[in-house]
């Protein structure tokens, strides 16, 4: 096969990279180029370990995490899809791409609620893997979280601020999200200008698994004892 019409300097660099990688000279430019392409292609993995970083301000309370584009390629997961995150506990969140200017490619960015659900803090490590086959939830039961159980910057408020249609308010805010048993979930009153939240805990899901909240999921609410 004739050699492609590329500059001699580039050919030398490609062949040098091949030799350094394979410890022998390439028999052809095509062979050397194939080695370089393989070196540049991210390897698919089942799981990656990442350092936990703080979320972007606009991500707070949205149950999303931010990953570097290289991590998406490694996991073979497109942005906007769920990932399973494990620290001391395991939860599911939607993964979105980091900002291009973000200097921390080996980081997973998450807000305080997701960190609580994973059981990690900033600068600790978490394991991330693909999440698939997550069933739609038939029912999800929430319980009011004790005010001293978790600490967040967002001021806490009572169930009465959700009004008489509290379950509808909850459903509207968790629709199209992934939830797991024991997850901590902030619910904003309809008066969003109040800048406060009711903090709830997922106590039961049907089926008993990580679940996806759709339009027909039934929401139940109980008071903590």
C-alpha positions as CSV (number, residue, x, y, z in Angstrom):
1,X,0.0,0.0,0.0
2,X,1.5,3.4,-0.9
3,X,2.4,5.7,2.0
4,X,-0.1,8.5,2.5
5,X,1.0,12.0,1.4
6,X,1.9,13.4,4.9
7,X,4.9,15.4,6.0
8,X,8.1,13.5,6.7
9,X,8.3,15.0,10.2
10,X,4.9,13.8,11.1
11,X,5.7,10.3,9.8
12,X,8.8,10.3,11.9
13,X,6.9,11.3,15.0
14,X,4.2,8.6,14.4
15,X,6.8,5.9,13.9
16,X,8.7,7.0,17.0
17,X,5.6,6.8,19.1
18,X,5.0,3.3,17.8
19,X,8.5,2.2,18.5
20,X,8.4,3.6,22.1
21,X,5.1,1.8,22.7
22,X,5.8,-1.5,21.0
23,X,9.6,-1.7,21.4
24,X,10.2,-2.5,17.8
25,X,10.2,-0.6,14.5
26,X,6.9,-0.6,12.5
27,X,6.9,-2.5,9.2
28,X,4.9,0.3,7.6
29,X,3.5,3.7,8.3
30,X,0.0,2.2,8.5
31,X,1.1,-0.1,11.3
32,X,2.7,2.8,13.2
33,X,-0.5,4.9,12.7
34,X,-2.7,2.1,14.0
35,X,-0.6,2.0,17.2
36,X,-0.9,5.7,17.7
37,X,-4.7,5.6,17.1
38,X,-5.0,2.8,19.7
39,X,-3.0,4.9,22.2
40,X,-5.3,7.9,21.7
41,X,-8.5,5.9,22.0
42,X,-9.9,5.8,25.6
43,X,-10.2,2.3,26.9
44,X,-13.7,1.2,28.0
45,X,-14.0,0.3,31.6
46,X,-16.7,-1.0,33.9
47,X,-15.9,1.4,36.7
48,X,-13.8,4.5,37.4
49,X,-12.6,6.0,40.7
50,X,-13.0,9.8,40.9
51,X,-12.3,12.5,43.4
52,X,-15.4,14.2,44.7
53,X,-15.6,17.9,44.1
54,X,-18.3,20.6,44.8
55,X,-21.1,21.1,42.3
56,X,-21.6,24.1,40.2
57,X,-24.0,26.5,41.9
58,X,-26.8,26.1,39.4
59,X,-26.7,22.3,39.9
60,X,-27.8,22.3,43.5
61,X,-30.8,20.2,44.2
62,X,-31.1,18.8,40.7
63,X,-29.7,15.3,41.4
64,X,-27.1,15.6,38.7
65,X,-23.4,15.0,38.7
66,X,-20.7,16.4,36.4
67,X,-18.1,14.2,34.7
68,X,-15.3,15.0,32.3
69,X,-15.8,14.0,28.7
70,X,-13.0,11.5,28.9
71,X,-14.9,9.7,31.7
72,X,-18.0,9.5,29.6
73,X,-15.9,7.9,26.9
74,X,-14.3,5.4,29.3
75,X,-17.7,4.3,30.6
76,X,-19.3,4.4,27.2
77,X,-22.1,6.6,28.6
78,X,-23.5,9.7,26.8
79,X,-24.3,12.8,28.8
80,X,-27.8,13.0,30.2
81,X,-27.9,9.3,31.2
82,X,-27.8,7.8,34.7
83,X,-24.7,6.6,36.4
84,X,-24.3,4.5,39.6
85,X,-22.2,6.2,42.3
86,X,-20.8,4.4,45.3
87,X,-19.0,5.6,48.4
88,X,-20.2,4.3,51.7
89,X,-23.6,4.0,50.0
90,X,-24.9,3.8,46.5
91,X,-27.2,6.1,44.6
92,X,-28.1,7.0,41.0
93,X,-27.8,10.4,39.4
94,X,-28.0,11.9,36.0
95,X,-24.5,12.6,34.6
96,X,-23.9,15.8,32.6
97,X,-20.6,17.1,31.1
98,X,-18.2,19.4,33.0
99,X,-17.6,22.9,31.7
100,X,-14.7,22.9,29.1
101,X,-12.7,25.2,31.3
102,X,-12.9,22.8,34.3
103,X,-9.4,22.0,35.4
104,X,-10.2,18.7,37.2
105,X,-10.8,15.8,34.7
106,X,-10.5,13.1,37.4
107,X,-13.2,14.7,39.4
108,X,-16.9,14.0,39.8
109,X,-18.8,17.1,40.9
110,X,-21.9,16.7,43.0
111,X,-23.9,18.8,45.4
112,X,-24.3,18.2,49.2
113,X,-27.5,16.1,48.7
114,X,-25.8,13.7,46.3
115,X,-22.8,13.6,48.5
116,X,-25.0,12.7,51.5
117,X,-26.7,10.0,49.4
118,X,-23.3,8.5,48.4
119,X,-21.9,8.9,51.9
120,X,-18.8,10.9,50.9
121,X,-17.4,14.4,51.4
122,X,-15.4,16.7,49.2
123,X,-11.9,15.4,48.4
124,X,-12.9,11.8,49.1
125,X,-13.2,9.2,46.4
126,X,-16.3,7.7,44.8
127,X,-16.7,4.9,42.3
128,X,-18.8,5.5,39.2
129,X,-20.2,3.0,36.7
130,X,-22.9,2.7,34.0
131,X,-26.4,2.3,35.2
132,X,-28.9,0.4,33.0
133,X,-32.2,-1.4,33.3
134,X,-33.5,1.0,36.0
135,X,-37.3,0.3,36.3
136,X,-40.0,2.9,36.4
137,X,-41.4,3.3,40.0
138,X,-44.9,2.3,40.7
139,X,-44.8,4.0,44.1
140,X,-42.3,5.9,46.2
141,X,-42.8,6.8,49.8
142,X,-41.1,9.8,51.4
143,X,-40.7,10.7,55.0
144,X,-39.8,14.1,56.6
145,X,-36.1,14.1,57.4
146,X,-35.3,15.1,61.0
147,X,-34.0,18.7,61.0
148,X,-30.8,17.6,62.8
149,X,-30.1,14.6,60.5
150,X,-28.4,16.5,57.7
151,X,-26.8,20.0,57.4
152,X,-27.1,22.0,54.2
153,X,-26.7,25.7,53.3
154,X,-30.3,25.8,52.1
155,X,-32.7,26.8,55.0
156,X,-35.0,24.0,56.1
157,X,-38.7,24.4,56.4
158,X,-41.8,22.4,57.3
159,X,-44.2,20.2,55.4
160,X,-47.0,22.8,55.8
161,X,-45.1,25.0,53.4
162,X,-45.8,22.5,50.6
163,X,-49.5,23.2,50.9
164,X,-52.5,20.9,50.9
165,X,-51.3,19.2,47.7
166,X,-47.9,18.3,49.0
167,X,-47.6,15.0,47.2
168,X,-48.3,16.7,43.9
169,X,-45.6,19.3,44.6
170,X,-43.2,16.4,45.4
171,X,-44.1,14.5,42.3
172,X,-43.7,17.5,40.1
173,X,-40.2,18.1,41.4
174,X,-38.9,14.5,41.3
175,X,-40.5,13.5,38.0
176,X,-37.9,12.3,35.4
177,X,-35.4,11.7,38.2
178,X,-33.7,8.6,39.5
179,X,-34.1,7.8,43.2
180,X,-32.9,5.1,45.6
181,X,-34.1,4.0,49.1
182,X,-32.5,6.2,51.8
183,X,-31.9,9.1,49.3
184,X,-32.2,12.6,50.8
185,X,-34.3,14.8,48.5
186,X,-34.9,18.6,48.8
187,X,-38.3,19.8,47.8
188,X,-38.9,23.5,47.2
189,X,-42.2,25.1,48.2
190,X,-44.1,26.6,45.2
191,X,-43.0,30.0,46.5
192,X,-39.5,29.6,45.2
193,X,-38.6,33.1,46.2
194,X,-38.6,31.9,49.8
195,X,-35.2,30.1,49.1
196,X,-35.9,27.2,51.5
197,X,-36.6,23.5,51.2
198,X,-38.4,20.6,52.8
199,X,-35.8,17.8,53.2
200,X,-37.3,14.4,52.6
201,X,-36.0,10.8,52.8
202,X,-37.0,8.0,50.4
203,X,-38.2,5.3,52.8
204,X,-39.6,2.8,50.3
205,X,-39.8,2.2,46.6
206,X,-41.8,-0.2,44.5
207,X,-40.1,-2.1,43.0
208,X,-37.4,-2.3,45.6
209,X,-34.5,-1.0,43.6
210,X,-33.1,2.1,42.1
211,X,-36.1,3.6,40.3
212,X,-37.1,6.2,37.7
213,X,-39.9,8.6,38.5
214,X,-42.4,8.9,35.6
215,X,-45.7,10.6,35.1
216,X,-47.7,7.7,36.7
217,X,-45.5,7.1,39.7
218,X,-47.6,7.3,42.9
219,X,-46.1,9.5,45.7
220,X,-46.8,8.7,49.3
221,X,-45.7,10.9,52.3
222,X,-45.4,9.9,55.9
223,X,-44.4,11.9,59.0
224,X,-41.3,10.7,60.9
225,X,-41.9,9.2,64.3
